[in-house]
Amino acid sequence: MCFSATANFVGSGVLGGMGVATLAKVKHRRELMFASLPALFAVHQFIEGFVWLGLDGILSPTVAHNMGAAFVLYAQGLLPFLMPLSIMLFEPTRARRRTMLPFVVLGTLLTLYMLWGLAAYPLQVSVLDNSIVYVNYATNMTWVAVLYVIATCGSLFFSKVKAMVFFGTANLVILLAVMAVKRYAFTSLWCAYAAVASVIILMYFWKSQGIRPFKYVEAI
């Protein structure tokens, strides 16, 4: 997130509250992974707060690097897999879940590549124009960025749940805007604004209590 450790820690606290509120509305195990996203984003932003503290000299450079590695591990290594899988599990009909399966496969392959890249090449963490920049030779590639967009946002547009499509649209717009304005800080900024978009998930879980849980066994 931009600006400071304080912004990350405050944002993490707000997201944490949203995450607890969202999880409290879960009515079926298939909803759990998608409902966990706001809480996971809260932890993610909390970790980046320590990256800032290390870069600001309050904590050691080792802390900045290690916390940066943890931040990137989730952002690049796990999110491309978790996002499409959580959406596919949540979807009520088998037909829609089959449509989303290619995104889960793509996300799985991309996650494996990202994990390899993060293990094989050193991570560089720095500050530029009040934003944290994470650089890894294997993962900072244009083709990787394109596949990342497809994996994390694609399946949302095939959902029967309108809130999912809205969430996907918000994330895609944010993602493209970040790439256009601050491509060098893409990992940090997109994750921050995607976390803010998690309010859509909370709103959906609160407003859809009357129609959930879906009848997954009967749905085709």
N, C-alpha and C positions, 0 to 999 in steps of 0.2 A: 504494500500500500504506500501511497505517497507520503511525504512529509516527515514522519517520525515514528519512534517506538510507541509513543503515547497514542497516536492515531490507531496503530495496530492493536494495542491492548484494549482501548476503549471499544473499537470495532469488534474485537473478539468477545468482549463481555456482552455487547448487544446481540451478536449472532448466537452466543451461547444461550441466552434467554429465549431467542426465537427457536433454537434447536430443541430445547427442552419442551417448549410449548407445542412444537410440531410432533415430536415423538409421543407426547401425551395423547395425541389424537389418532395414533395408529390402531387399526382394528383387525389387521391380518398380517401374518408374517411376510407376505409378498410386498407389503407397503413399507417394511422396515428399512430397507436399504435406501430407497429414495427419500424417505422421511429423515434419514440420518444425515443427508447432505448439509443442511444448515449447521448442525453440530460439528461436522467434520471441517467445514469452512471456518468455524470459530477456532478450532484447534490450530488450523493452518495459519490463520492470522496471528494467533498467539505466538506461534513458533517464529514468525517473521519479526515480531517485536524484539526478540533476542538477537536476530540478525542485525537489526538497527543498533542495538546496544553495543554489539561487537564492533560494528563499523564506526560508531561514534566514539570509540575508545573507552567506553564505560566498562565493557567487558573485554576479554582478550580476543585477538584475531582468530584464535582457535575456535572460540564459541561462535563467532560470526560464520566461519566456514562450516562447522558441523551443523549448526542450525540452518544454514543455507542449504546444505545437502539434504537435510530432512524436509525442508520446504519444497525443494525441487523434486524430491522423491515422490511426494504426493501429487504435486501439480503436473509433472510430466510422466512419472512412472506409474501412478495408480489411477488417476482421474480418467484417462482415456478408456480404461477398462470398467471402472465403477459406474460411470455415468450411463453408458448404453445398457449395461447389465441391469442397473437399478430400474431403468425405464421399462425394459422388456419384462422384468418380473412383475412390475406394477400393472402392466397393460391387461385389461380384462379378457380379451379374446385371443384364441390361438392363432387366428389368421393374422392379426396385427403383430403378435409376438414373432411369428415366422418372418414377417416383413422386417423386423428389427434385428433378426439374428445376424445378418451380414455386418451390421455396425458393431455388434458384440465381438465377432470374429476379428474385424479390423482393429478394434480397441485392444483385444488380447495380443495380437501380433505387434501392434505399436507399443504396448506396454513392455513386451519382451525386448523389443529393440531399444526402447528408452532405458530400461534397466541395464542392459548390456552397455550402452553408451555412457551412462552415469558411472558404471563400475570401471570401464576401460579408459576413460579420459578424465583429466582433472577438471574440477569445477572452479570457475573464477567468480568471485562475488565482489561487487563494487557499487559505488553510488554515482549517478549521473543525473543532473537536473532534478534533484530531490526524489529520485526513484532508484530502487535497487535493481541492478542489472546482474542476471545470472547467465554465465556463458559456459557452454560445454560444446566441444567441437562436434560431437556426434549428433546432438539433439538440436543445435541451433542451425537447422537447415530449412530452406523454403519448402521442400517437399514434405518434410516432417510436419511443418506448421500446417500445411494444407490438409494432410491426413488427420492431424490433431483436431482441426475444425470439424471435419466430417465425422470423426469418431465421437466427439463430445456433444455435438449439436444435432447431427443428422437424424438419429432415431426419434428425437422429440417431435419432428415435423410429421411423423407417421402415426402419432398417437391419436386415439379416439377421444382423449381427454383434452378439452380446449385449453385448460390451464397449462398443460404440457407444451402445447404449440406456442402459447404466449411466452412461457419460460424460455423455450428454444429461440424464439424471435428476439427476445431481450438479450440473451446471451450472444447470439450471432451479431447483433448490431453493436453491442459493447466490444466484442472481439475484433470486428472489422475496424471500429473506430480506434481502438488501441493500436492495432497493426499500422494504421495509417498515420497516427500522430506520434506514437512512441514505440515503434517496433523493437527498439533495443531493450525496453523494459517490459516486454510483452508478458512474460511469465508472472511477474509480480502484479502488474496492473490488472490483467484480465482476471486473475484469481480474486483480487480484491473486489472488483465490480460484479463478478459473477456471484460472489458471496452476498453482496447487497441485493442482487436479484433474487436471492433465496427467500425474500419476503413473499414472493409469488407462491412459493411452495407452502409457506405457513398459511397464507390466505386460502389456498385451495383446501388444505386439510381441515381448516376451521369451517369453511363454507360447504364442504361436501359430506358432512357427517351423516346426512340423511340418505345418501346413496351408496355409502361404503359400509362394509367391505363388498367388493364385487364378488359375484358368484363364479369364481374361477373354474370350478369343476364343470359347471354347466355351460360356461361360455365357449363359443366355437369361433 
